[in-house]
């Protein structure tokens, strides 16, 4: 009768077991977040290629190419090489 209201000891976990489980869950979450970030980066890269081709074909990159030497000169304090 004395032990009737108690839970059996086998359902309790030791602190080191709980810490191990929490650590494993944290690692799994970090890995999952990393995989999601890689998937997002892959999508961005996949979408960037057609955009770059379209920009090249429309002449946008040629127009930006003329600005690049000016921007580099401005960034170096206006002293060209």
Chimera marker file (.cmm) of the C-alpha trace (Angstrom):
<marker_set name="trace">
<marker id="1" x="0.000" y="0.000" z="0.000" r="1" g="1" b="0" radius="0.5"/>
<marker id="2" x="2.801" y="2.375" z="0.740" r="1" g="1" b="0" radius="0.5"/>
<marker id="3" x="4.116" y="2.333" z="-2.835" r="1" g="1" b="0" radius="0.5"/>
<marker id="4" x="0.709" y="2.367" z="-4.500" r="1" g="1" b="0" radius="0.5"/>
<marker id="5" x="0.656" y="6.157" z="-4.967" r="1" g="1" b="0" radius="0.5"/>
<marker id="6" x="4.215" y="6.393" z="-6.274" r="1" g="1" b="0" radius="0.5"/>
<marker id="7" x="5.382" y="6.178" z="-9.847" r="1" g="1" b="0" radius="0.5"/>
<marker id="8" x="7.809" y="3.392" z="-10.624" r="1" g="1" b="0" radius="0.5"/>
<marker id="9" x="11.426" y="4.521" z="-10.803" r="1" g="1" b="0" radius="0.5"/>
<marker id="10" x="11.853" y="3.169" z="-14.331" r="1" g="1" b="0" radius="0.5"/>
<marker id="11" x="9.775" y="6.014" z="-15.836" r="1" g="1" b="0" radius="0.5"/>
<marker id="12" x="12.106" y="8.686" z="-14.464" r="1" g="1" b="0" radius="0.5"/>
<marker id="13" x="15.251" y="9.629" z="-16.300" r="1" g="1" b="0" radius="0.5"/>
<marker id="14" x="18.530" y="10.609" z="-14.748" r="1" g="1" b="0" radius="0.5"/>
<marker id="15" x="19.779" y="14.172" z="-15.258" r="1" g="1" b="0" radius="0.5"/>
<marker id="16" x="22.573" y="12.996" z="-17.553" r="1" g="1" b="0" radius="0.5"/>
<marker id="17" x="20.025" y="11.146" z="-19.718" r="1" g="1" b="0" radius="0.5"/>
<marker id="18" x="17.837" y="14.257" z="-19.949" r="1" g="1" b="0" radius="0.5"/>
<marker id="19" x="20.872" y="16.397" z="-20.819" r="1" g="1" b="0" radius="0.5"/>
<marker id="20" x="21.845" y="13.916" z="-23.540" r="1" g="1" b="0" radius="0.5"/>
<marker id="21" x="18.351" y="13.931" z="-25.021" r="1" g="1" b="0" radius="0.5"/>
<marker id="22" x="18.226" y="17.733" z="-24.985" r="1" g="1" b="0" radius="0.5"/>
<marker id="23" x="21.654" y="17.927" z="-26.596" r="1" g="1" b="0" radius="0.5"/>
<marker id="24" x="20.621" y="15.490" z="-29.327" r="1" g="1" b="0" radius="0.5"/>
<marker id="25" x="17.449" y="17.489" z="-30.003" r="1" g="1" b="0" radius="0.5"/>
<marker id="26" x="19.416" y="20.753" z="-30.177" r="1" g="1" b="0" radius="0.5"/>
<marker id="27" x="21.880" y="19.218" z="-32.628" r="1" g="1" b="0" radius="0.5"/>
<marker id="28" x="19.046" y="17.856" z="-34.761" r="1" g="1" b="0" radius="0.5"/>
<marker id="29" x="17.373" y="21.282" z="-34.819" r="1" g="1" b="0" radius="0.5"/>
<marker id="30" x="20.643" y="22.951" z="-35.807" r="1" g="1" b="0" radius="0.5"/>
<marker id="31" x="21.178" y="20.437" z="-38.600" r="1" g="1" b="0" radius="0.5"/>
<marker id="32" x="17.622" y="20.927" z="-39.815" r="1" g="1" b="0" radius="0.5"/>
<marker id="33" x="18.064" y="24.708" z="-39.812" r="1" g="1" b="0" radius="0.5"/>
<marker id="34" x="21.312" y="24.302" z="-41.738" r="1" g="1" b="0" radius="0.5"/>
<marker id="35" x="19.635" y="22.110" z="-44.319" r="1" g="1" b="0" radius="0.5"/>
<marker id="36" x="16.812" y="24.631" z="-44.692" r="1" g="1" b="0" radius="0.5"/>
<marker id="37" x="19.345" y="27.428" z="-45.182" r="1" g="1" b="0" radius="0.5"/>
<marker id="38" x="21.186" y="25.382" z="-47.807" r="1" g="1" b="0" radius="0.5"/>
<marker id="39" x="17.930" y="24.691" z="-49.626" r="1" g="1" b="0" radius="0.5"/>
<marker id="40" x="17.062" y="28.385" z="-49.582" r="1" g="1" b="0" radius="0.5"/>
<marker id="41" x="20.526" y="29.311" z="-50.857" r="1" g="1" b="0" radius="0.5"/>
<marker id="42" x="20.179" y="26.748" z="-53.634" r="1" g="1" b="0" radius="0.5"/>
<marker id="43" x="16.856" y="28.245" z="-54.668" r="1" g="1" b="0" radius="0.5"/>
<marker id="44" x="18.347" y="31.741" z="-54.689" r="1" g="1" b="0" radius="0.5"/>
<marker id="45" x="21.259" y="30.553" z="-56.821" r="1" g="1" b="0" radius="0.5"/>
<marker id="46" x="18.926" y="28.680" z="-59.162" r="1" g="1" b="0" radius="0.5"/>
<marker id="47" x="16.755" y="31.777" z="-59.574" r="1" g="1" b="0" radius="0.5"/>
<marker id="48" x="19.756" y="34.102" z="-59.960" r="1" g="1" b="0" radius="0.5"/>
<marker id="49" x="21.092" y="32.435" z="-63.107" r="1" g="1" b="0" radius="0.5"/>
<marker id="50" x="18.067" y="33.215" z="-65.316" r="1" g="1" b="0" radius="0.5"/>
<marker id="51" x="17.974" y="36.736" z="-63.859" r="1" g="1" b="0" radius="0.5"/>
<marker id="52" x="21.641" y="37.255" z="-64.727" r="1" g="1" b="0" radius="0.5"/>
<marker id="53" x="21.081" y="35.954" z="-68.259" r="1" g="1" b="0" radius="0.5"/>
<marker id="54" x="18.093" y="38.244" z="-68.665" r="1" g="1" b="0" radius="0.5"/>
<marker id="55" x="20.096" y="41.224" z="-67.358" r="1" g="1" b="0" radius="0.5"/>
<marker id="56" x="22.924" y="40.412" z="-69.762" r="1" g="1" b="0" radius="0.5"/>
<marker id="57" x="20.566" y="40.018" z="-72.713" r="1" g="1" b="0" radius="0.5"/>
<marker id="58" x="18.772" y="43.279" z="-71.929" r="1" g="1" b="0" radius="0.5"/>
<marker id="59" x="22.043" y="45.214" z="-71.828" r="1" g="1" b="0" radius="0.5"/>
<marker id="60" x="21.704" y="46.052" z="-68.130" r="1" g="1" b="0" radius="0.5"/>
<marker id="61" x="25.092" y="44.563" z="-67.311" r="1" g="1" b="0" radius="0.5"/>
<marker id="62" x="26.748" y="46.624" z="-70.025" r="1" g="1" b="0" radius="0.5"/>
<marker id="63" x="25.325" y="49.773" z="-68.481" r="1" g="1" b="0" radius="0.5"/>
<marker id="64" x="26.496" y="48.727" z="-65.042" r="1" g="1" b="0" radius="0.5"/>
<marker id="65" x="29.933" y="47.881" z="-66.391" r="1" g="1" b="0" radius="0.5"/>
<marker id="66" x="30.447" y="51.515" z="-67.284" r="1" g="1" b="0" radius="0.5"/>
<marker id="67" x="29.627" y="52.507" z="-63.712" r="1" g="1" b="0" radius="0.5"/>
<marker id="68" x="32.011" y="50.091" z="-62.074" r="1" g="1" b="0" radius="0.5"/>
<marker id="69" x="35.295" y="51.927" z="-62.852" r="1" g="1" b="0" radius="0.5"/>
<marker id="70" x="33.711" y="55.164" z="-61.631" r="1" g="1" b="0" radius="0.5"/>
<marker id="71" x="32.531" y="53.510" z="-58.408" r="1" g="1" b="0" radius="0.5"/>
<marker id="72" x="35.976" y="52.006" z="-57.810" r="1" g="1" b="0" radius="0.5"/>
<marker id="73" x="37.605" y="55.392" z="-58.395" r="1" g="1" b="0" radius="0.5"/>
<marker id="74" x="35.140" y="57.082" z="-56.019" r="1" g="1" b="0" radius="0.5"/>
<marker id="75" x="35.839" y="54.439" z="-53.354" r="1" g="1" b="0" radius="0.5"/>
<marker id="76" x="39.602" y="54.989" z="-53.602" r="1" g="1" b="0" radius="0.5"/>
<marker id="77" x="39.250" y="58.696" z="-53.003" r="1" g="1" b="0" radius="0.5"/>
<marker id="78" x="39.204" y="59.795" z="-56.607" r="1" g="1" b="0" radius="0.5"/>
<marker id="79" x="42.816" y="58.831" z="-57.308" r="1" g="1" b="0" radius="0.5"/>
<marker id="80" x="42.818" y="56.701" z="-60.422" r="1" g="1" b="0" radius="0.5"/>
<marker id="81" x="45.716" y="54.396" z="-61.335" r="1" g="1" b="0" radius="0.5"/>
<link id1="1" id2="2" r="1" g="1" b="0" radius="0.2"/>
<link id1="2" id2="3" r="1" g="1" b="0" radius="0.2"/>
<link id1="3" id2="4" r="1" g="1" b="0" radius="0.2"/>
<link id1="4" id2="5" r="1" g="1" b="0" radius="0.2"/>
<link id1="5" id2="6" r="1" g="1" b="0" radius="0.2"/>
<link id1="6" id2="7" r="1" g="1" b="0" radius="0.2"/>
<link id1="7" id2="8" r="1" g="1" b="0" radius="0.2"/>
<link id1="8" id2="9" r="1" g="1" b="0" radius="0.2"/>
<link id1="9" id2="10" r="1" g="1" b="0" radius="0.2"/>
<link id1="10" id2="11" r="1" g="1" b="0" radius="0.2"/>
<link id1="11" id2="12" r="1" g="1" b="0" radius="0.2"/>
<link id1="12" id2="13" r="1" g="1" b="0" radius="0.2"/>
<link id1="13" id2="14" r="1" g="1" b="0" radius="0.2"/>
<link id1="14" id2="15" r="1" g="1" b="0" radius="0.2"/>
<link id1="15" id2="16" r="1" g="1" b="0" radius="0.2"/>
<link id1="16" id2="17" r="1" g="1" b="0" radius="0.2"/>
<link id1="17" id2="18" r="1" g="1" b="0" radius="0.2"/>
<link id1="18" id2="19" r="1" g="1" b="0" radius="0.2"/>
<link id1="19" id2="20" r="1" g="1" b="0" radius="0.2"/>
<link id1="20" id2="21" r="1" g="1" b="0" radius="0.2"/>
<link id1="21" id2="22" r="1" g="1" b="0" radius="0.2"/>
<link id1="22" id2="23" r="1" g="1" b="0" radius="0.2"/>
<link id1="23" id2="24" r="1" g="1" b="0" radius="0.2"/>
<link id1="24" id2="25" r="1" g="1" b="0" radius="0.2"/>
<link id1="25" id2="26" r="1" g="1" b="0" radius="0.2"/>
<link id1="26" id2="27" r="1" g="1" b="0" radius="0.2"/>
<link id1="27" id2="28" r="1" g="1" b="0" radius="0.2"/>
<link id1="28" id2="29" r="1" g="1" b="0" radius="0.2"/>
<link id1="29" id2="30" r="1" g="1" b="0" radius="0.2"/>
<link id1="30" id2="31" r="1" g="1" b="0" radius="0.2"/>
<link id1="31" id2="32" r="1" g="1" b="0" radius="0.2"/>
<link id1="32" id2="33" r="1" g="1" b="0" radius="0.2"/>
<link id1="33" id2="34" r="1" g="1" b="0" radius="0.2"/>
<link id1="34" id2="35" r="1" g="1" b="0" radius="0.2"/>
<link id1="35" id2="36" r="1" g="1" b="0" radius="0.2"/>
<link id1="36" id2="37" r="1" g="1" b="0" radius="0.2"/>
<link id1="37" id2="38" r="1" g="1" b="0" radius="0.2"/>
<link id1="38" id2="39" r="1" g="1" b="0" radius="0.2"/>
<link id1="39" id2="40" r="1" g="1" b="0" radius="0.2"/>
<link id1="40" id2="41" r="1" g="1" b="0" radius="0.2"/>
<link id1="41" id2="42" r="1" g="1" b="0" radius="0.2"/>
<link id1="42" id2="43" r="1" g="1" b="0" radius="0.2"/>
<link id1="43" id2="44" r="1" g="1" b="0" radius="0.2"/>
<link id1="44" id2="45" r="1" g="1" b="0" radius="0.2"/>
<link id1="45" id2="46" r="1" g="1" b="0" radius="0.2"/>
<link id1="46" id2="47" r="1" g="1" b="0" radius="0.2"/>
<link id1="47" id2="48" r="1" g="1" b="0" radius="0.2"/>
<link id1="48" id2="49" r="1" g="1" b="0" radius="0.2"/>
<link id1="49" id2="50" r="1" g="1" b="0" radius="0.2"/>
<link id1="50" id2="51" r="1" g="1" b="0" radius="0.2"/>
<link id1="51" id2="52" r="1" g="1" b="0" radius="0.2"/>
<link id1="52" id2="53" r="1" g="1" b="0" radius="0.2"/>
<link id1="53" id2="54" r="1" g="1" b="0" radius="0.2"/>
<link id1="54" id2="55" r="1" g="1" b="0" radius="0.2"/>
<link id1="55" id2="56" r="1" g="1" b="0" radius="0.2"/>
<link id1="56" id2="57" r="1" g="1" b="0" radius="0.2"/>
<link id1="57" id2="58" r="1" g="1" b="0" radius="0.2"/>
<link id1="58" id2="59" r="1" g="1" b="0" radius="0.2"/>
<link id1="59" id2="60" r="1" g="1" b="0" radius="0.2"/>
<link id1="60" id2="61" r="1" g="1" b="0" radius="0.2"/>
<link id1="61" id2="62" r="1" g="1" b="0" radius="0.2"/>
<link id1="62" id2="63" r="1" g="1" b="0" radius="0.2"/>
<link id1="63" id2="64" r="1" g="1" b="0" radius="0.2"/>
<link id1="64" id2="65" r="1" g="1" b="0" radius="0.2"/>
<link id1="65" id2="66" r="1" g="1" b="0" radius="0.2"/>
<link id1="66" id2="67" r="1" g="1" b="0" radius="0.2"/>
<link id1="67" id2="68" r="1" g="1" b="0" radius="0.2"/>
<link id1="68" id2="69" r="1" g="1" b="0" radius="0.2"/>
<link id1="69" id2="70" r="1" g="1" b="0" radius="0.2"/>
<link id1="70" id2="71" r="1" g="1" b="0" radius="0.2"/>
<link id1="71" id2="72" r="1" g="1" b="0" radius="0.2"/>
<link id1="72" id2="73" r="1" g="1" b="0" radius="0.2"/>
<link id1="73" id2="74" r="1" g="1" b="0" radius="0.2"/>
<link id1="74" id2="75" r="1" g="1" b="0" radius="0.2"/>
<link id1="75" id2="76" r="1" g="1" b="0" radius="0.2"/>
<link id1="76" id2="77" r="1" g="1" b="0" radius="0.2"/>
<link id1="77" id2="78" r="1" g="1" b="0" radius="0.2"/>
<link id1="78" id2="79" r="1" g="1" b="0" radius="0.2"/>
<link id1="79" id2="80" r="1" g="1" b="0" radius="0.2"/>
<link id1="80" id2="81" r="1" g="1" b="0" radius="0.2"/>
</marker_set>
